[in-house]
């Protein structure tokens, strides 16, 4: 046993000795330049301080001499008789009581010494004194030492143009200069000791690898070869260099990348993400199965979220977890509640989660849509918050968290949490999957702190969202509103300039990621019917002529979409431009949604009532200015409507993005058609060549609609060209890539940090 333990002890001793010697050499590399620097500083500073000190003292002596002459003059002038020799001698003797004054003498106009104190040197006459005083410095060397000579005017009743010669002893100045020099040297020594101590500490840390490793990483190994990190940290330094290099290449690539496609996104996932598992969580599923007499029918719901996320899932072949709401959903899944979608080209897995009718009423219709939806949208509908709804909301968020954990094949999947239905989910996942990268995207606006504080459980919602690694919004304004809400209601560390929140030992990056749509490929657009056929089909459906002007609105039947406001604009348009009667029709396609809620039922009733009133005012039995079609439209039908219309109207009262505007632009490959767009939609910040309006301003919206209907073909083409360029370049794949690239950087940084901590633990 002793023989077995011998070599390790010797090796350990040698290692300690080697470390000590290397550490000593490293310290000397720091200390020697420091000592040399301090010596040079002292050599330059001490003489300079001596000169400055002497100059200050001599200036003080000149001032003192002038004061002595002035005091003598004032004293003698106050005497009624002419001063005698004895009186002058008495004044001189009183002045030299100051130990710093050596002697005083009085010279007349002929440079003759008429009075002086006993110590006034005989070898110094008035002429020599005046010459010495004119020099700089005015110093005369006598047998007893150096004296400073000051000659100042002194006028007496019996003496015109007199000169008072004051000789100051400089020995006390030399003593004080010596004291100053000594204190200065002591200061340099103390400063040197302090800097040496700090340098030694830095040298120790540097030898351990941190300072040296960072310098070697940032400046290059060749420049700091003596400070190369120790072998045990070489791997970490290499990883850090590789991470920075990849980030730099990635940044350049993103700057020069023109087109993001499914293939490009798939390549990103296979390189930067190395094929890691991607899980999407949303309430709405991308495909719904319904029972029909002839069997199961599959529908793709009209949802901006599905429109944006579904192409991403096709590209990454991940797992989508959603609420199974269709009447045939249970029959279509396997025993694990999974089904491969899309039906015509299966490329990813849809995992369904089941809710009872009571749970759906409380979690979805109650808290999410009667509470959070109106709270986040400035649509003048009062939010409703019930404790029972909140309890269902918490329970369903937990159920989805369980589903994510079950579907996760690794301990660190990438989880994309979608929208306001799952505000609590990120924190629940963080507790179960601490190594997961959780990206939460909030698809609706985020209100200001005052509005958000209306929710009774605002703190719980904020804490839930701060379980995210990355939290995304459509616009920077929504991001700022969220950060300000956290600042108002939680004790968290917020860095506004970096847009990060540190809470409960977790860091959340809050960014703006403007969502977009899938840009159709040439193959896809070639399958579309021609614009002329679409125009003819739309007018045939309306029963109007080929030259009839048509504007469309395509929305969910929701009070946030500004449907009532745009109908008022149509009414005003026909009042101002009667020539458009029988020549123009506005078609509103409104997909029914949340029809069980009282607010939506009331809204639908208001829209129908307003439609009837406007049609009665302007229309007749053969023509109606507004056609309201409250039916679900599939994606092919929507595309035909976009291509067949003259103008698309999007008048959201408050919207996160509104993808209808971008879908319309993508569908118009003919380069024509106009877009009237609300300034309160997130898309207005990007689609700035559309006709931007305030939907509450009926006059402005009516004028914009008229301009859109009558705009020249040349102007339409110019505006549409700009719109299509923006939507094509900033498509949904770029949106997803930006989030995934941020997630990839975050994961690399976390893994490098974990390796550093692990190595520290092993070497401790």
C-alpha positions in Angstrom: 0.0 0.0 0.0 2.8 2.4 0.9 4.6 1.6 -2.3 1.3 2.3 -4.2 0.9 5.7 -2.6 4.5 6.8 -3.1 4.5 8.0 -6.7 1.4 10.1 -6.5 2.8 11.9 -3.5 6.1 12.6 -5.3 4.2 13.7 -8.4 2.0 15.9 -6.3 5.1 17.4 -4.6 6.8 18.0 -7.9 3.6 19.5 -9.3 3.3 21.9 -6.4 7.0 22.9 -6.7 6.6 23.4 -10.4 3.5 25.5 -9.9 5.2 27.6 -7.2 8.2 28.3 -9.5 6.0 29.1 -12.4 3.8 31.3 -10.3 6.9 33.1 -8.9 8.2 33.7 -12.5 4.8 35.0 -13.5 4.7 37.4 -10.6 8.2 38.6 -11.4 7.1 39.3 -15.0 4.4 41.6 -13.5 6.5 43.1 -10.6 9.7 44.1 -12.5 8.0 46.4 -14.9 6.0 47.8 -12.1 9.1 48.5 -9.9 10.9 50.1 -12.9 7.8 52.3 -13.6 7.7 53.5 -10.0 11.4 54.3 -9.9 11.0 56.4 -13.1 8.0 58.1 -11.7 9.8 59.0 -8.4 12.9 60.2 -10.3 10.7 62.6 -12.4 8.2 63.6 -9.7 10.4 64.4 -6.7 12.5 67.2 -8.3 9.4 68.6 -9.9 7.7 68.8 -6.5 10.8 70.5 -5.0 10.7 73.2 -7.6 7.0 73.8 -7.2 7.3 73.9 -3.4 10.2 76.5 -3.6 8.2 78.6 -6.0 5.1 78.6 -3.8 7.2 79.6 -0.7 9.1 82.4 -2.5 5.8 83.8 -3.8 4.6 83.7 -0.2 7.7 85.6 1.0 7.2 88.4 -1.5 3.6 88.9 -0.3 4.8 88.9 3.4 7.4 91.6 2.6 4.8 93.8 1.0 2.6 93.4 4.0 5.5 94.3 6.4 6.2 97.5 4.4 2.5 98.4 4.4 2.1 97.9 8.2 5.2 100.1 8.9 3.9 102.8 6.6 0.5 102.8 8.3 2.0 102.8 11.8 4.4 105.7 11.2 1.9 107.8 9.3 -0.5 107.7 12.2 2.2 109.3 14.4 1.8 113.1 14.5 5.5 114.0 14.5 8.2 113.0 12.1 9.6 109.5 12.9 12.9 109.4 14.7 15.8 106.9 14.2 14.8 105.3 17.4 11.2 104.9 16.3 12.3 103.3 13.0 14.6 101.0 14.8 11.8 99.9 17.2 9.6 99.1 14.2 12.4 97.1 12.6 13.0 95.1 15.8 9.4 94.3 16.2 9.2 93.0 12.6 12.1 90.6 13.0 10.4 88.8 15.9 9.1 86.6 13.1 11.7 83.8 13.1 11.5 83.5 9.3 12.8 87.2 8.9 16.6 87.4 9.1 17.2 91.1 8.8 15.6 94.4 7.6 17.2 97.5 6.2 16.1 100.9 4.9 17.6 102.5 1.8 17.1 106.1 0.7 16.8 107.5 -2.8 20.6 107.5 -3.1 20.9 103.8 -2.4 22.4 104.5 1.0 21.5 102.3 4.0 20.1 104.6 6.6 18.6 102.1 9.1 19.0 98.4 9.6 18.7 95.6 12.2 21.8 94.3 13.8 22.0 91.1 11.7 21.8 93.0 8.4 25.0 91.8 6.5 27.6 94.5 6.0 28.7 92.9 2.6 25.2 93.5 1.2 24.6 97.2 0.2 21.4 98.7 -1.2 22.6 98.4 -4.8 23.4 94.7 -4.4 20.1 94.1 -2.7 18.1 95.7 -5.5 20.0 93.6 -8.1 19.5 90.4 -6.2 15.7 91.1 -5.8 15.4 91.6 -9.5 16.7 88.1 -10.2 14.6 84.9 -10.2 14.9 83.4 -7.7 15.9 86.3 -5.5 18.3 84.4 -3.3 21.7 85.5 -1.9 24.2 83.1 -0.3 25.6 84.3 3.0 28.1 82.6 5.4 25.1 81.6 7.6 23.1 80.2 4.6 20.8 81.3 1.8 18.5 84.2 2.3 15.6 85.5 0.1 15.8 89.2 -0.8 12.7 91.4 -1.2 12.9 95.1 -1.9 9.6 97.0 -1.6 8.8 100.8 -1.7 8.5 102.6 1.7 7.5 106.2 1.7 7.9 108.2 5.0 7.3 111.9 5.8 11.0 112.5 6.0 12.0 110.0 3.3 11.0 110.1 -0.3 11.4 107.1 -2.6 12.7 104.9 0.2 13.2 101.2 -0.2 12.7 98.6 2.5 15.0 95.5 2.1 13.6 92.4 3.8 15.9 89.3 4.1 14.1 86.0 4.8 15.9 83.0 6.2 15.4 80.0 3.8 16.5 77.3 6.2 12.9 76.6 7.3 11.9 76.3 3.6 14.6 73.6 3.1 13.3 71.8 6.1 9.7 71.8 4.9 10.8 70.7 1.4 12.7 67.8 2.9 9.5 66.8 4.8 7.5 67.0 1.6 10.1 64.9 -0.2 10.0 62.3 2.5 6.2 62.1 2.6 6.2 61.9 -1.2 8.6 59.0 -1.2 6.6 57.3 1.5 3.5 57.7 -0.7 5.3 56.1 -3.6 6.4 53.2 -1.5 2.9 52.6 -0.1 1.4 52.9 -3.6 4.0 50.5 -4.9 3.3 48.0 -2.2 -0.5 48.2 -2.9 0.0 47.8 -6.6 2.4 44.9 -6.0 -0.2 43.1 -3.9 -2.9 43.6 -6.5 -0.5 42.5 -9.2 0.4 39.3 -7.3 -3.3 38.5 -6.9 -3.9 39.1 -10.6 -0.9 37.0 -11.4 -2.3 34.1 -9.4 -5.7 34.4 -11.0 -4.0 34.7 -14.4 -2.0 31.5 -13.8 -5.2 29.7 -12.9 -6.3 30.4 -16.4 -9.1 33.1 -16.3 -7.3 36.3 -17.1 -4.7 34.7 -19.2 -7.3 32.6 -21.0 -9.5 35.6 -21.8 -6.5 37.6 -23.0 -5.3 34.7 -25.1 -8.8 34.2 -26.5 -9.5 37.8 -27.4 -6.0 39.0 -28.5 -4.5 35.8 -30.0 -2.1 33.2 -28.6 0.9 34.7 -30.4 0.7 38.0 -28.6 0.5 36.5 -25.2 2.5 33.4 -25.4 3.9 33.6 -21.9 0.4 33.8 -20.5 -1.0 30.8 -22.2 -3.7 29.1 -20.1 -2.7 25.9 -18.3 -3.4 22.6 -20.0 -6.5 21.8 -18.0 -8.3 24.9 -19.4 -7.0 24.7 -22.9 -10.2 22.8 -24.0 -12.4 25.5 -22.5 -10.4 28.3 -24.1 -10.7 26.5 -27.4 -14.5 26.2 -27.0 -14.8 29.9 -26.2 -12.8 30.8 -29.3 -14.9 28.5 -31.4 -18.1 30.0 -30.0 -17.0 33.5 -30.7 -15.8 32.6 -34.2 -19.2 30.9 -34.9 -21.1 33.9 -33.6 -19.1 36.3 -35.8 -19.6 34.1 -38.9 -23.2 33.7 -38.0 -23.7 37.5 -37.7 -22.0 38.0 -41.1 -24.1 35.3 -42.6 -27.3 36.8 -41.4 -26.4 40.2 -42.7 -25.7 38.9 -46.2 -28.4 36.2 -46.3 -31.0 37.3 -48.8 -33.6 34.5 -48.8 -34.7 32.2 -46.0 -36.4 29.0 -47.2 -37.4 25.7 -45.6 -34.2 24.2 -46.9 -32.1 27.0 -45.4 -33.9 26.7 -42.1 -33.5 22.9 -42.1 -29.8 23.4 -42.8 -29.6 25.8 -39.8 -31.3 23.2 -37.6 -28.9 20.5 -38.7 -25.7 22.6 -38.3 -26.2 25.1 -35.5 -28.8 23.1 -33.6 -27.2 19.7 -34.6 -30.6 18.1 -35.1 -31.8 18.8 -31.6 -35.4 18.2 -30.7 -37.8 21.0 -31.3 -41.2 20.9 -29.5 -44.0 23.5 -30.2 -46.8 24.0 -27.7 -50.0 25.9 -28.7 -53.6 25.8 -27.9 -54.7 25.7 -31.5 -53.7 22.6 -33.5 -52.5 22.9 -37.1 -54.9 20.2 -38.4 -58.3 19.3 -37.1 -60.2 16.1 -37.8 -64.0 16.2 -38.1 -66.4 13.3 -38.3 -68.4 13.2 -41.5 -70.8 10.6 -42.9 -68.2 9.6 -45.4 -65.4 9.4 -42.8 -62.9 11.8 -41.2 -62.4 15.2 -42.8 -59.2 17.2 -42.1 -59.2 21.0 -41.9 -56.4 23.5 -41.5 -57.8 26.3 -39.3 -57.6 29.9 -40.3 -55.2 31.1 -37.7 -52.2 33.5 -37.9 -50.4 31.3 -35.4 -50.8 28.2 -37.4 -49.9 30.0 -40.6 -46.7 31.2 -39.1 -45.6 28.1 -37.1 -46.7 25.2 -39.4 -44.0 25.8 -42.1 -41.3 25.9 -39.3 -42.4 22.5 -38.1 -42.3 21.1 -41.6 -38.7 22.2 -41.8 -37.5 20.9 -38.5 -39.6 17.7 -38.3 -40.4 18.2 -34.6 -43.4 17.6 -32.3 -46.4 19.9 -32.0 -48.4 19.6 -28.8 -51.9 21.1 -29.0 -55.5 20.8 -27.7 -57.4 18.2 -29.6 -60.7 20.0 -30.3 -62.1 18.3 -33.4 -65.0 15.8 -33.3 -62.8 13.2 -35.0 -59.5 14.0 -33.3 -59.5 11.0 -31.0 -60.2 8.6 -33.8 -57.2 9.8 -35.8 -54.5 9.4 -33.1 -52.6 6.3 -32.0 -52.4 5.0 -28.4 -49.9 7.8 -27.5 -52.3 10.4 -28.8 -50.0 11.2 -31.7 -50.7 11.6 -35.4 -48.3 12.4 -38.3 -49.2 15.6 -40.3 -49.8 17.1 -42.8 -52.0 14.3 -44.2 -50.7 14.6 -47.7 -47.0 14.8 -46.8 -46.4 13.7 -43.2 -43.3 15.5 -41.9 -43.8 16.1 -38.1 -45.8 14.7 -35.2 -48.9 16.3 -33.7 -49.5 15.3 -30.1 -53.0 16.1 -28.8 -53.9 17.0 -25.2 -57.5 16.4 -24.2 -59.7 18.8 -22.2 -63.2 18.3 -20.7 -65.9 20.8 -21.6 -65.7 22.4 -18.2 -61.9 22.8 -18.5 -62.1 24.3 -21.9 -64.8 26.7 -20.7 -62.6 27.9 -17.8 -59.1 27.8 -19.2 -59.8 28.8 -22.9 -63.1 30.7 -23.1 -62.8 32.0 -19.5 -59.4 33.2 -18.4 -57.7 33.3 -21.7 -60.4 34.9 -23.9 -62.6 36.8 -21.4 -59.6 37.8 -19.3 -56.2 38.0 -21.0 -57.4 38.8 -24.6 -59.4 42.0 -23.8 -56.7 42.9 -21.2 -54.0 42.9 -23.8 -56.0 44.5 -26.6 -57.2 48.1 -26.4 -60.5 47.3 -27.8 -62.8 48.8 -25.1 -64.1 45.5 -23.9 -63.8 45.0 -20.1 -61.8 41.9 -19.0 -63.4 39.4 -16.7 -61.4 37.4 -14.1 -62.9 34.6 -12.1 -61.1 32.4 -9.6 -62.5 29.2 -11.1 -61.2 30.2 -14.5 -57.8 30.8 -13.0 -57.7 27.4 -11.3 -58.6 25.7 -14.7 -55.9 27.8 -16.4 -53.2 26.6 -13.9 -54.3 23.0 -14.2 -54.2 23.0 -18.0 -50.8 24.7 -18.1 -49.6 21.9 -15.8 -51.1 19.2 -18.1 -49.3 20.6 -21.1 -46.1 20.7 -19.1 -46.5 17.0 -18.3 -47.0 16.4 -22.0 -43.9 18.2 -23.0 -41.8 16.3 -20.4 -43.2 13.0 -21.8 -42.5 14.0 -25.4 -38.9 15.2 -24.6 -36.3 12.7 -25.8 -33.5 14.5 -24.1 -33.0 16.6 -21.0 -32.4 19.8 -23.0 -35.0 20.1 -25.8 -35.9 23.4 -27.5 -39.5 24.2 -26.5 -41.4 26.9 -28.4 -44.3 28.0 -26.2 -46.9 29.9 -28.2 -49.2 32.7 -27.0 -51.2 33.9 -24.0 -52.8 30.5 -23.3 -49.6 29.3 -21.6 -48.2 32.1 -19.5 -47.4 29.7 -16.6 -45.9 27.0 -18.8 -42.3 28.3 -19.1 -41.7 28.3 -15.3 -43.4 24.8 -15.0 -41.0 23.5 -17.6 -38.0 25.1 -16.1 -38.7 23.2 -12.9 -39.0 19.9 -14.7 -36.4 20.4 -17.5 -33.8 22.8 -16.1 -31.5 22.4 -19.1 -34.2 23.0 -21.7 -34.1 26.1 -23.9 -37.6 27.6 -23.7 -38.6 30.2 -26.3 -41.9 31.8 -25.5 -43.6 33.9 -28.2 -46.4 36.2 -27.2 -48.6 36.7 -30.3 -50.8 39.5 -29.0 -49.8 42.9 -27.7 -48.5 43.4 -24.2 -50.2 46.2 -22.3 -48.6 49.0 -20.3 -48.1 48.2 -16.6 -51.1 50.2 -15.4 -53.4 48.1 -17.6 -51.7 44.8 -16.9 -52.1 45.4 -13.1 -55.8 45.0 -13.5 -55.3 41.2 -13.6 -55.5 39.8 -10.1 -52.7 37.3 -10.8 -50.3 39.6 -12.6 -47.3 38.5 -10.5 -47.9 34.8 -11.2 -48.1 35.5 -14.9 -44.9 37.5 -14.9 -43.1 34.8 -12.9 -44.4 32.1 -15.3 -43.1 33.9 -18.4 -39.7 34.6 -16.8 -39.1 30.9 -16.8 -38.4 31.4 -20.5 -34.8 31.5 -21.9 -36.0 33.8 -24.6 -39.3 35.8 -24.6 -40.4 37.3 -27.9 -42.9 39.9 -28.9 -43.9 41.4 -32.3 -42.6 44.9 -31.6 -40.1 46.7 -29.4 -43.0 48.6 -27.8 -44.5 45.4 -26.5 -41.1 44.3 -25.2 -40.7 47.6 -23.4 -44.2 47.3 -21.9 -43.3 43.8 -20.5 -40.0 45.0 -19.0 -41.8 47.9 -17.4 -44.4 45.6 -16.0 -41.7 43.4 -14.4 -40.0 46.5 -13.0 -43.4 47.6 -11.5 -44.5 44.3 -9.9 -41.4 42.1 -9.3 -38.1 42.4 -7.5 -35.9 41.6 -10.5 -32.7 42.8 -12.0 -33.5 44.5 -15.4 -31.0 45.7 -17.9 -32.9 47.8 -20.3 -30.0 48.4 -22.6 -29.5 44.6 -23.0 -33.2 43.8 -22.7 -32.7 41.1 -20.1 -34.4 40.2 -16.8 -32.6 38.3 -14.0 -35.1 36.7 -11.7 -34.8 33.7 -9.3 -31.3 32.9 -10.6 -32.6 32.7 -14.2 -31.9 35.1 -17.0 -34.5 35.9 -19.7 -33.7 37.6 -22.9 -36.6 39.8 -24.1 -36.5 40.5 -27.8 -38.7 41.7 -30.6 -39.2 39.2 -33.4 -41.7 40.5 -36.0 -43.6 37.4 -37.2 -44.2 36.8 -40.9 -45.6 34.2 -43.3 -44.4 31.5 -45.6 -43.3 33.1 -48.9 -44.7 30.9 -51.7 -42.2 29.3 -54.0 -42.3 29.5 -57.8 -43.8 25.9 -57.9 -46.5 26.8 -55.4 -47.5 30.1 -57.1 -47.6 28.4 -60.5 -50.5 26.3 -59.2 -52.6 29.3 -58.4 -55.4 30.3 -60.8 -54.6 33.4 -62.8 -55.5 36.8 -61.4 -58.0 37.4 -64.1 -59.8 34.1 -63.3 -59.8 35.0 -59.6 -61.3 38.4 -60.4 -64.0 36.8 -62.6 -64.8 34.2 -60.0 -65.2 36.8 -57.2 -67.4 39.0 -59.3 -69.5 36.1 -60.4 -70.0 35.1 -56.8 -71.2 38.7 -56.1 -73.4 38.8 -59.2 -71.7 42.0 -60.6 -69.9 43.0 -63.8 -66.2 42.4 -64.7 -65.3 46.1 -64.2 -67.0 46.2 -60.8 -64.7 47.6 -58.0 -64.3 45.1 -55.1 -62.6 45.5 -51.7 -62.3 42.7 -49.2 -61.7 42.2 -45.5 -60.7 38.7 -44.3 -60.7 38.2 -40.6 -61.9 36.2 -37.7 -65.2 37.5 -36.3 -63.5 39.4 -33.5 -64.1 42.8 -32.0 -60.3 43.7 -32.2 -60.3 43.5 -36.0 -62.1 46.8 -36.6 -64.9 45.4 -38.7 -67.5 47.9 -37.5 -65.1 50.8 -38.1 -64.4 49.7 -41.7 -68.1 49.4 -42.4 -68.6 53.0 -41.2 -65.8 54.0 -43.6 -67.6 52.3 -46.5 -70.8 54.1 -45.5 -68.9 57.4 -45.5 -67.2 56.6 -48.8 -70.5 56.2 -50.5 -71.8 59.4 -49.0 -68.8 61.3 -50.3 -68.6 59.6 -53.7 -72.0 58.8 -55.0 -70.5 57.8 -58.4 -69.3 54.5 -56.7 -72.9 53.4 -56.1 -73.6 50.2 -58.1 -69.9 50.2 -59.1 -68.3 49.1 -55.8 -68.9 46.3 -53.3 -67.1 45.6 -50.0 -66.9 41.9 -49.1 -66.3 40.9 -45.5 -65.2 37.3 -44.9 -65.6 36.7 -41.2 -64.7 33.3 -39.8 -66.8 32.5 -36.7 -64.8 32.3 -33.4 -65.5 32.1 -29.7 -69.2 32.2 -30.5 -70.1 30.9 -27.0 -68.9 34.1 -25.3 -71.5 36.9 -24.7 -69.2 39.6 -25.9 -68.7 37.9 -29.3 -72.4 37.1 -29.7 -73.2 40.8 -29.0 -70.5 41.9 -31.5 -71.8 39.6 -34.2 -75.3 41.0 -33.7 -73.9 44.6 -33.9 -72.1 43.8 -37.2 -75.2 42.3 -38.8 -77.3 45.2 -37.7 -74.9 47.8 -39.1 -74.6 45.8 -42.4 -78.4 45.9 -42.8 -78.6 49.6 -42.0 -75.8 50.6 -44.5 -77.2 48.3 -47.3 -80.7 49.8 -46.7 -79.3 53.3 -46.9 -77.3 52.9 -50.1 -78.3 49.7 -51.8 -81.4 48.3 -53.5 -82.8 44.9 -54.5 -80.1 44.3 -57.1 -77.0 45.7 -55.4 -75.7 45.8 -51.8 -72.6 47.8 -51.0 -71.6 45.4 -48.2 -71.6 41.6 -48.4 -71.0 39.9 -45.1 -70.0 36.2 -45.4 -69.6 34.7 -42.0 -68.1 31.4 -43.0 -64.8 29.6 -42.7 -62.6 30.0 -45.8 -59.9 27.5 -46.5 -56.4 28.7 -47.5 -57.1 28.1 -51.3 -60.3 30.2 -51.1 -58.5 33.0 -49.2 -55.7 33.1 -51.8 -58.3 33.4 -54.6 -60.0 36.3 -52.8 -56.7 38.1 -52.3 -55.9 37.7 -56.0 -59.4 38.8 -57.2 -59.8 42.0 -55.2 -58.8 45.5 -56.0 -58.1 46.5 -52.4 -57.6 44.6 -49.2 -58.7 46.4 -46.0 -57.0 45.6 -42.6 -58.3 48.0 -39.9 -57.3 46.3 -36.6 -58.0 48.4 -33.5 -55.0 46.7 -31.8 -53.1 43.8 -33.1 -49.8 42.1 -32.4 -48.9 41.7 -36.1 -51.9 40.8 -38.4 -50.7 38.4 -41.0 -53.6 39.0 -43.4 -51.8 42.1 -44.7 -48.7 40.0 -45.5 -50.7 37.2 -47.0 -52.4 39.6 -49.3 -49.0 41.0 -50.5 -47.6 37.5 -51.0 -50.7 36.5 -53.1 -50.3 39.5 -55.5 -47.6 38.2 -57.8 -49.1 40.3 -60.6 -47.8 43.4 -58.8 -51.2 45.2 -58.5 -53.8 45.7 -55.8 -53.7 48.1 -52.9 -53.6 47.6 -49.1 -55.3 49.8 -46.5 -53.6 49.1 -43.2 -54.3 50.2 -39.6 -51.5 52.0 -37.9 -52.4 49.9 -34.8 -51.4 46.6 -36.4 -47.8 45.5 -35.9 -47.5 45.0 -39.6 -47.7 48.8 -40.2 -44.2 49.2 -38.8 -42.9 47.1 -41.7 -45.4 47.6 -44.5 -44.9 51.4 -44.6 -45.8 51.8 -48.3 -49.3 50.6 -47.7 -52.1 53.2 -47.1 -51.7 53.6 -43.4 -54.9 54.8 -41.5 -56.3 55.4 -38.1 -59.3 53.1 -38.1 -61.1 55.3 -35.6 -60.9 58.2 -38.1 -63.8 57.4 -40.4 -62.9 60.2 -42.8 -59.3 59.2 -43.2 -60.2 55.5 -43.7 -62.9 56.4 -46.3 -60.4 58.6 -48.2 -57.8 55.9 -48.1 -60.3 53.3 -49.4 -61.2 55.6 -52.3 -57.6 56.2 -53.1 -56.9 52.5 -53.1 -59.8 51.8 -55.4 -58.8 54.5 -57.9 -55.0 54.4 -57.7 -53.2 54.3 -61.0 -51.7 51.0 -62.1 -48.2 52.5 -62.1 -48.5 53.6 -58.4 -49.9 50.3 -57.4 -47.0 48.5 -59.0 -44.4 50.7 -57.3 -46.0 50.3 -53.8 -46.6 46.6 -54.3 -43.0 46.0 -55.4 -41.7 47.5 -52.1 -44.2 45.5 -50.0 -43.4 42.2 -51.7 -39.6 42.8 -51.3 -40.1 43.3 -47.5 -42.4 40.3 -47.0 -40.2 38.0 -49.2 -37.0 38.8 -47.3 -38.5 38.9 -43.8 -40.5 35.7 -44.2 -41.5 33.2 -41.5 -38.3 31.3 -41.9 -36.2 34.3 -41.1 -38.4 35.0 -38.1 -37.9 31.4 -36.9 -34.2 31.5 -37.7 -33.6 34.6 -35.6 -35.1 33.0 -32.6 -33.4 29.7 -33.2 -30.0 31.4 -33.8 -30.4 33.2 -30.5 -31.3 30.0 -28.8 -28.3 28.2 -30.4 -25.9 30.9 -29.0 -27.5 30.6 -25.6 -27.2 26.9 -25.6 -23.5 27.1 -26.6 -22.8 29.6 -23.8 -24.6 27.5 -21.3 -22.7 24.3 -22.2 -19.3 26.1 -22.1 -20.3 27.5 -18.7 -21.3 24.0 -17.5 -18.0 22.6 -18.6 -16.1 25.3 -16.8 -18.0 24.7 -13.6 -17.4 20.9 -14.0 -13.7 21.4 -14.4 -13.6 23.7 -11.5 -15.3 21.2 -9.3 -12.9 18.5 -10.4 -9.8 20.6 -9.7 -11.1 22.0 -6.4 
